[in-house]
Amino acid sequence: GVKNIMFIVIEGDDRTGKDTLISGVCKATKWEYVIIPRGPAGYAAYDSIYNRYDSSRWASFLRSAEVLNKSECLFVYCYGDPKTLYERRQNEIDDGTHPEAPKGKDLSVEDIESRLKTYRFVFDVFYDEDKRIYLDSSVLSPKEMVAQVLEKIK
């Protein structure tokens, strides 16, 4: 029979390990799942973080999240200790691939902490509790993060 396609939505602020996790899950599963880097909660979180809240955009993001909540989906929130994320931002090399990189160095530990709180709040509001997992990339290794995702989807 045809297997249910499963979506994995990977959310989290910059430098929280999303790309590393996506790469690890794709390799481990031989690209079996559709991975969405930053879903509707992420866009809504950034609208809040950058003070561009718009009720019609939010309504649209919530409808998208509703569709995802009804499907075979796992929602992963990547985060980390604000001091660790601050260090990662300071050590980031501006190679032109991340236009926000130079601006990221201007954020304080407190700014990062505030961004994480906002993102986490929106993530929890948008996605069904039983389909959410939380991965702290300042504590878990990339391999451990991948293992936790694989455990949840099997």
Long-range contacts (C-beta under 8 A, 24 or more apart in sequence): 4-72, 5-33, 5-34, 5-72, 6-32, 6-33, 6-34, 6-72, 6-73, 6-74, 6-153, 7-33, 7-34, 7-35, 7-36, 7-68, 7-71, 7-72, 7-73, 7-74, 8-33, 8-34, 8-35, 8-36, 8-73, 8-74, 8-76, 8-149, 8-153, 9-35, 9-36, 9-38, 9-39, 9-41, 9-68, 9-73, 9-74, 9-75, 9-76, 9-127, 10-35, 10-36, 10-37, 10-38, 10-76, 10-78, 11-38, 11-39, 11-41, 11-42, 11-45, 11-75, 11-76, 11-77, 11-78, 11-119, 11-123, 12-42, 12-76, 12-77, 12-78, 12-79, 12-119, 13-79, 13-85, 13-112, 13-115, 13-116, 13-119, 14-85, 14-89, 14-98, 14-100, 14-104, 15-80, 15-85, 15-88, 15-89, 15-92, 15-104, 16-78, 16-79, 16-80, 16-85, 16-137, 17-78, 17-80, 17-135, 17-137, 17-142, 17-145, 18-78, 20-137, 20-142, 20-145, 21-76, 21-78, 21-135, 21-137, 21-142, 21-145, 21-146, 21-149, 24-142, 24-143, 24-145, 24-146, 25-146, 25-149, 25-150, 28-146, 28-150, 29-150, 33-153, 39-64, 39-65, 39-68, 39-75, 39-126, 40-64, 40-65, 40-68, 40-126, 41-65, 41-75, 41-119, 41-122, 41-123, 41-125, 41-126, 41-127, 42-119, 44-122, 44-126, 45-118, 45-119, 45-122, 45-123, 48-118, 48-122, 49-115, 49-118, 49-119, 61-126, 62-126, 65-126, 65-127, 68-127, 69-127, 69-128, 69-131, 73-131, 74-131, 74-133, 74-149, 74-152, 74-153, 75-123, 75-127, 75-128, 75-131, 75-132, 75-133, 76-132, 76-133, 76-134, 76-135, 76-149, 77-119, 77-120, 77-123, 77-132, 77-133, 77-134, 77-135, 78-135, 78-137, 78-145, 79-116, 79-119, 79-120, 79-134, 79-135, 79-136, 79-137, 80-136, 80-137, 80-138, 80-139, 81-136, 81-138, 81-139, 82-109, 82-110, 82-112, 82-113, 82-116, 83-109, 84-137, 84-138, 85-112, 85-116, 85-138, 86-112
